[in-house]
Amino acid sequence: MSMTVLESSVTAETRHEQWMKEFGRSYEDDAEKEKRFKIFAEKLEYIERFNRDGNETYELGLNQFSDLTYEEFVSAYGCSRLENHLLESSIFNSSEIPTIELPKVPPKRKRSPPSRPPRPPKRRTPPSTPPTTGIPGRVNWREKGAVTIVKNQDKPKQCGSCWAFAVTATVEGIMKIKQNRPLVALSAQELIDCDQGNNGCDGGKASIAFEYIVKNGITRDVDYPYRAQKLGCNRGSKRSFANIKGYAKVEAGEQNLLEAVARQPVAVYISADKHFEDYKGGIYGSGPCKPQTNLKVNHLVTVVGYEEDYWLIKNSYGTGWGETGYMKLKRQGSSPNPVCGIAMVASFYPTTF
C-alpha cells in the first residue's frame, strides 16, 4: 500500500515539473511551490479518475489552471462580475440591459414634415414560437473564414478580460461576413484601457463594450497589442479599423440564439464551473454545469457555430484549454435550464446596417 502511494506521489511530482515547463510556471519560494503542488496533485488524481471512469461525453485535462483552486480561478477569470448584480436579480428577464439596434429600412413614403421627430427604433420582441424556416442544420463560422485565432487572456498575466475578447470576436466576424473585409484581429486592449464604462481586468458588460465601439470604432490588435492589464488609454491618433452602427440583443432562449448564430458569431454569457475549468474535449453537458435553475453566469464567450447536438464555443483561455481553445457545449433545445446557463440571459451581436 505504501509503495503505491509513493509511486503515485513520485509520478505526480514528475508530472508537476513537466507541467511547470510546459506552461512556464515558477513560484516565489518552496512554500508556494508545495502549496501549488498539492492543488495540482489533487486535480491530477481527480482528472485521471474521471477520464478512467468514462461515464461522460467529455474529458478533462491539465491546463494553465491546474495549480489553482476553483475559487482562485473564478476570482482571476470571472470576467462578467460587473454585471452579476443585474443578471442574478433578473435571471430570466434581461429587459434592463439596453438594446441598440437600427430598424430595417422601411419602404419609400412621403417625407414627414421637418418638425416631426424621427421615429425611434423598434425594440425586437421574440415571437412565442420562433420561426425555424431557413435556419441551417449546422453552422461553423470558422469554416467560413470569419473567426480569428484563439487568444489567451492569461498572457502575460492574469486578467479578467473575457468580455473584451468576446466582443471583439463578434466584430471581427461581422466585418468579414457582412462587409467582406479582411479577417483581422481587433484590439481587446483598447477596450480594457479606453472603455471607461467597463472595469478592465475586473470584468465588464458586452453591451457597454459595443456602445464604445459604436462611438469610437476599434483599432487592430497589431496596432494596440494585448498587455493583460489596464493601462492609460493610448488610442491617440490610431485610426479605427472597424466600425459598427449598433448592436442587438438576443433574448434569452436557445432558439433565439440559434437564429442569431445562423447569421453571425454572438457574444454569450455562461457559467464557468469546476469542470469547465478543466475541460479538454468532447460534448460538455453534465457535471457541475448540468442543466439547473440556480446557475450564475460569470464568463463571456463567443458562439461561432452549432451542430445538431452542441454549440461551438470560442473561448479566450488560449489553445492549451479545451479543443485547441474551443468547447462543444450541449444544446438543450427548448429546456428552460440550459447547460452552463447558455442563453439563460440575453446575448449580443454587432450590427452594420
C-alpha positions as CSV (number, residue, x, y, z in Angstrom):
1,M,0.0,0.0,0.0
2,S,2.7,2.4,0.9
3,M,4.6,1.6,-2.3
4,T,1.5,2.5,-4.3
5,V,1.2,5.8,-2.5
6,L,4.9,6.5,-3.0
7,E,4.8,5.7,-6.7
8,S,1.7,7.9,-7.1
9,S,3.5,10.7,-5.3
10,V,6.6,10.5,-7.4
11,T,4.5,10.4,-10.6
12,A,2.6,13.5,-9.5
13,E,5.8,15.4,-8.8
14,T,7.2,14.4,-12.1
15,R,4.1,15.5,-13.9
16,H,4.1,18.8,-12.0
17,E,7.6,19.5,-13.1
18,Q,6.7,18.7,-16.7
19,W,3.6,20.9,-16.4
20,M,5.6,23.8,-15.0
21,K,7.9,23.7,-18.0
22,E,5.0,23.4,-20.5
23,F,3.1,26.4,-19.1
24,G,6.1,28.5,-17.9
25,R,5.1,28.4,-14.3
26,S,7.5,29.4,-11.5
27,Y,7.0,30.1,-7.8
28,E,8.3,32.6,-5.3
29,D,9.6,30.1,-2.8
30,D,9.4,26.4,-1.8
31,A,6.4,27.0,0.4
32,E,4.4,28.4,-2.5
33,K,5.6,25.5,-4.8
34,E,4.5,23.0,-2.2
35,K,1.1,24.6,-1.9
36,R,0.6,24.6,-5.6
37,F,1.8,21.1,-6.0
38,K,-0.8,19.8,-3.5
39,I,-3.5,21.5,-5.6
40,F,-2.1,20.1,-8.8
41,A,-1.8,16.6,-7.4
42,E,-5.4,16.6,-6.2
43,K,-6.6,17.8,-9.6
44,L,-4.4,15.3,-11.5
45,E,-5.8,12.4,-9.4
46,Y,-9.4,13.6,-10.0
47,I,-8.9,14.1,-13.7
48,E,-7.4,10.7,-14.2
49,R,-10.1,9.0,-12.2
50,F,-12.8,11.0,-14.1
51,N,-11.5,10.0,-17.5
52,R,-10.8,6.4,-16.5
53,D,-14.5,6.0,-15.4
54,G,-15.6,7.2,-18.8
55,N,-19.2,7.9,-17.7
56,E,-19.5,11.3,-19.5
57,T,-19.4,12.6,-23.1
58,Y,-16.4,14.8,-22.4
59,E,-12.9,14.5,-21.0
60,L,-10.9,16.7,-18.5
61,G,-7.3,17.5,-18.8
62,L,-4.4,19.5,-17.3
63,N,-4.0,23.1,-18.5
64,Q,-2.8,26.5,-17.3
65,F,-5.3,26.5,-14.4
66,S,-4.2,23.2,-12.9
67,D,-2.4,24.7,-9.8
68,L,-5.3,27.0,-8.9
69,T,-8.3,26.3,-6.7
70,Y,-11.7,26.8,-8.3
71,E,-12.2,29.9,-6.1
72,E,-8.9,31.4,-7.4
73,F,-9.9,30.5,-11.0
74,V,-13.2,32.3,-10.6
75,S,-11.6,35.3,-8.9
76,A,-9.0,35.7,-11.6
77,Y,-11.1,34.9,-14.7
78,G,-14.7,35.8,-13.6
79,C,-15.0,38.3,-16.4
80,S,-18.6,39.4,-16.0
81,R,-18.5,40.2,-12.3
82,L,-19.6,43.8,-13.1
83,E,-22.9,42.6,-14.5
84,N,-23.6,39.9,-11.8
85,H,-25.9,42.1,-9.8
86,L,-28.1,42.6,-12.8
87,L,-28.1,39.0,-14.0
88,E,-28.8,37.5,-10.7
89,S,-31.7,39.8,-9.9
90,S,-33.4,39.3,-13.3
91,I,-32.1,35.9,-14.4
92,F,-35.0,35.3,-16.9
93,N,-35.8,38.9,-17.7
94,S,-33.0,40.8,-19.4
95,S,-35.0,43.9,-20.2
96,E,-32.8,46.1,-18.0
97,I,-29.9,45.6,-20.4
98,P,-30.2,48.2,-23.2
99,T,-30.7,47.3,-26.8
100,I,-29.3,49.5,-29.6
101,E,-30.4,48.2,-32.9
102,L,-31.2,50.1,-36.1
103,P,-34.6,49.2,-37.6
104,K,-34.9,47.7,-41.1
105,V,-35.2,50.3,-43.9
106,P,-38.9,51.0,-44.4
107,P,-40.5,51.2,-47.9
108,K,-40.4,54.6,-49.5
109,R,-43.1,57.0,-48.4
110,K,-43.8,60.7,-48.4
111,R,-41.5,62.8,-46.4
112,S,-42.6,63.8,-42.9
113,P,-42.8,67.5,-42.0
114,P,-39.4,68.7,-40.7
115,S,-40.9,69.4,-37.3
116,R,-41.8,65.7,-36.7
117,P,-39.2,63.9,-34.7
118,P,-37.7,60.7,-36.1
119,R,-39.3,57.5,-35.1
120,P,-37.3,55.6,-32.5
121,P,-36.0,52.1,-33.5
122,K,-38.5,49.4,-32.7
123,R,-37.5,47.0,-29.9
124,R,-37.4,43.4,-31.1
125,T,-39.8,41.1,-29.3
126,P,-39.0,37.4,-29.9
127,P,-42.1,35.5,-31.0
128,S,-43.6,33.0,-28.7
129,T,-42.9,30.3,-31.3
130,P,-39.8,31.5,-33.1
131,P,-39.7,30.6,-36.8
132,T,-37.3,27.9,-37.9
133,T,-37.8,28.1,-41.7
134,G,-34.5,28.7,-43.5
135,I,-32.2,28.1,-40.5
136,P,-29.3,25.8,-41.5
137,G,-29.0,22.5,-39.6
138,R,-25.4,23.3,-38.8
139,V,-23.2,26.5,-39.0
140,N,-19.5,26.9,-38.5
141,W,-18.1,30.4,-38.9
142,R,-14.6,29.1,-38.6
143,E,-15.0,27.1,-41.8
144,K,-16.4,30.2,-43.4
145,G,-13.2,32.2,-42.6
146,A,-14.9,34.6,-40.1
147,V,-13.1,33.6,-36.9
148,T,-9.6,34.7,-35.9
149,I,-7.2,32.6,-33.9
150,V,-7.9,31.9,-30.2
151,K,-6.4,34.4,-27.8
152,N,-5.2,34.0,-24.2
153,Q,-6.4,36.5,-21.7
154,D,-3.9,35.0,-19.2
155,K,-0.8,36.2,-21.1
156,P,1.4,37.8,-19.9
157,K,-0.5,37.9,-16.6
158,Q,-3.9,37.1,-15.2
159,C,-6.7,39.4,-16.4
160,G,-10.5,39.1,-16.3
161,S,-10.9,40.4,-19.9
162,C,-13.0,37.7,-21.5
163,W,-15.7,40.4,-22.1
164,A,-13.3,42.3,-24.4
165,F,-12.3,39.2,-26.4
166,A,-15.9,38.0,-26.8
167,V,-17.0,41.4,-28.1
168,T,-14.0,41.9,-30.5
169,A,-14.6,38.4,-31.9
170,T,-18.1,39.2,-32.9
171,V,-17.0,42.4,-34.6
172,E,-14.2,40.6,-36.4
173,G,-16.7,38.2,-37.7
174,I,-19.3,40.7,-38.9
175,M,-16.6,42.7,-40.8
176,K,-15.9,39.6,-42.8
177,I,-19.4,38.3,-43.2
178,K,-21.4,41.4,-43.9
179,Q,-18.7,43.7,-45.4
180,N,-16.3,41.2,-46.9
181,R,-13.4,42.9,-45.1
182,P,-10.1,41.1,-44.4
183,L,-10.3,38.9,-41.3
184,V,-8.2,40.9,-38.8
185,A,-7.8,40.5,-35.0
186,L,-9.1,43.6,-33.2
187,S,-7.8,45.2,-30.1
188,A,-9.1,43.8,-26.8
189,Q,-6.6,46.0,-25.1
190,E,-8.2,49.2,-26.4
191,L,-11.4,48.2,-24.7
192,I,-9.6,47.4,-21.5
193,D,-7.8,50.8,-21.5
194,C,-10.3,53.1,-23.1
195,D,-13.8,51.8,-22.4
196,Q,-14.4,53.7,-19.1
197,G,-17.8,52.2,-18.7
198,N,-16.3,48.8,-18.1
199,N,-13.9,47.5,-15.5
200,G,-10.8,46.5,-17.4
201,C,-9.3,43.3,-16.0
202,D,-12.0,43.1,-13.4
203,G,-14.9,42.3,-15.7
204,G,-17.3,44.1,-18.0
205,K,-20.6,44.2,-19.9
206,A,-20.8,43.2,-23.5
207,S,-23.5,45.9,-24.1
208,I,-21.2,48.7,-22.8
209,A,-18.3,47.5,-24.9
210,F,-20.5,47.6,-28.0
211,E,-21.5,51.1,-27.1
212,Y,-17.9,52.1,-27.0
213,I,-17.2,50.7,-30.5
214,V,-20.3,52.4,-31.9
215,K,-19.0,55.7,-30.7
216,N,-15.3,55.2,-31.4
217,G,-14.7,52.3,-33.7
218,I,-11.9,50.0,-32.8
219,T,-8.3,49.5,-33.9
220,R,-6.4,46.4,-34.9
221,D,-4.7,44.2,-32.3
222,V,-1.4,44.7,-34.1
223,D,-1.6,48.5,-33.6
224,Y,-2.8,48.2,-30.0
225,P,-1.5,44.9,-28.7
226,Y,-2.7,43.0,-25.6
227,R,-0.9,43.7,-22.3
228,A,-3.3,41.8,-19.9
229,Q,-3.6,44.8,-17.6
230,K,-5.5,48.1,-17.6
231,L,-3.2,51.0,-18.7
232,G,-3.9,54.5,-19.7
233,C,-5.9,54.9,-22.9
234,N,-3.3,55.0,-25.8
235,R,-5.7,55.4,-28.7
236,G,-4.2,58.7,-29.7
237,S,-4.0,59.1,-33.5
238,K,-4.6,55.4,-34.2
239,R,-7.2,55.0,-36.8
240,S,-10.2,52.8,-36.4
241,F,-10.1,49.6,-38.5
242,A,-13.6,48.5,-37.8
243,N,-16.8,50.5,-37.2
244,I,-20.3,49.3,-36.3
245,K,-23.7,51.1,-36.5
246,G,-25.2,49.5,-33.4
247,Y,-25.7,46.2,-31.6
248,A,-28.6,43.9,-31.0
249,K,-29.8,41.9,-28.0
250,V,-30.8,38.3,-28.4
251,E,-33.5,37.5,-25.9
252,A,-33.0,34.5,-23.6
253,G,-33.6,31.1,-25.0
254,E,-31.6,28.7,-27.1
255,Q,-33.9,29.0,-30.1
256,N,-33.3,32.8,-30.3
257,L,-29.6,32.2,-30.0
258,L,-29.8,29.6,-32.8
259,E,-31.4,32.1,-35.2
260,A,-28.7,34.7,-34.3
261,V,-25.7,32.4,-34.7
262,A,-27.0,31.3,-38.1
263,R,-26.3,34.9,-39.2
264,Q,-23.1,35.7,-37.3
265,P,-21.0,35.0,-34.2
266,V,-22.6,36.1,-30.9
267,A,-21.2,37.2,-27.5
268,V,-22.8,35.0,-24.8
269,Y,-22.8,34.8,-21.0
270,I,-22.3,31.4,-19.4
271,S,-21.3,29.8,-16.1
272,A,-17.7,28.6,-16.0
273,D,-17.7,25.8,-13.4
274,K,-15.1,23.4,-12.0
275,H,-15.3,21.0,-14.9
276,F,-15.4,23.9,-17.4
277,E,-12.0,25.0,-15.9
278,D,-10.5,21.5,-16.7
279,Y,-12.4,20.8,-19.9
280,K,-10.3,19.0,-22.6
281,G,-12.7,17.8,-25.2
282,G,-16.0,16.2,-26.2
283,I,-19.5,17.4,-25.8
284,Y,-19.9,19.2,-22.4
285,G,-23.3,18.7,-20.9
286,S,-23.3,17.4,-17.3
287,G,-21.3,17.6,-14.1
288,P,-21.5,20.8,-12.0
289,C,-22.6,22.8,-15.1
290,K,-25.5,20.4,-15.9
291,P,-29.0,22.0,-16.5
292,Q,-30.3,23.5,-13.3
293,T,-32.1,26.6,-12.1
294,N,-29.5,28.2,-9.8
295,L,-26.6,28.8,-12.1
296,K,-25.0,32.2,-12.1
297,V,-23.2,33.4,-15.2
298,N,-19.6,34.5,-14.6
299,H,-17.9,34.4,-18.1
300,L,-18.3,35.7,-21.6
301,V,-17.5,33.6,-24.7
302,T,-18.3,33.7,-28.4
303,V,-20.6,31.2,-30.1
304,V,-19.2,30.7,-33.5
305,G,-21.4,27.9,-34.7
306,Y,-23.5,24.9,-33.9
307,E,-24.3,21.3,-34.8
308,E,-27.5,19.4,-34.1
309,D,-26.4,18.5,-30.6
310,Y,-23.9,21.2,-29.5
311,W,-22.9,24.8,-29.6
312,L,-19.3,25.6,-30.8
313,I,-17.8,28.0,-28.3
314,K,-14.7,30.1,-28.9
315,N,-13.0,30.8,-25.5
316,S,-10.2,33.2,-24.5
317,Y,-8.0,30.8,-22.5
318,G,-5.5,30.0,-25.2
319,T,-5.1,26.9,-27.3
320,G,-4.0,24.8,-24.3
321,W,-7.5,24.7,-23.0
322,G,-10.3,22.5,-24.5
323,E,-10.2,21.5,-28.1
324,T,-7.4,24.0,-29.1
325,G,-9.3,26.7,-27.4
326,Y,-12.8,25.7,-28.3
327,M,-15.6,23.9,-26.5
328,K,-18.6,21.8,-27.7
329,L,-21.4,22.7,-25.3
330,K,-24.5,20.5,-25.4
331,R,-27.7,22.1,-26.8
332,Q,-30.8,21.6,-24.7
333,G,-33.4,22.8,-27.2
334,S,-36.4,24.4,-25.5
335,S,-35.4,23.4,-22.0
336,P,-35.6,26.4,-19.6
337,N,-32.4,25.2,-17.9
338,P,-29.6,25.2,-20.5
339,V,-26.1,23.7,-19.9
340,C,-23.8,26.2,-18.2
341,G,-26.6,28.8,-18.4
342,I,-26.0,29.5,-22.0
343,A,-28.8,31.7,-23.4
344,M,-30.3,31.9,-19.9
345,V,-29.9,35.7,-20.2
346,A,-29.5,38.0,-23.2
347,S,-26.7,37.7,-25.7
348,F,-25.4,40.3,-28.0
349,Y,-24.1,40.9,-31.5
350,P,-23.0,43.9,-33.6
351,T,-24.9,45.4,-36.5
352,T,-23.5,47.2,-39.5
353,F,-26.7,48.2,-41.5
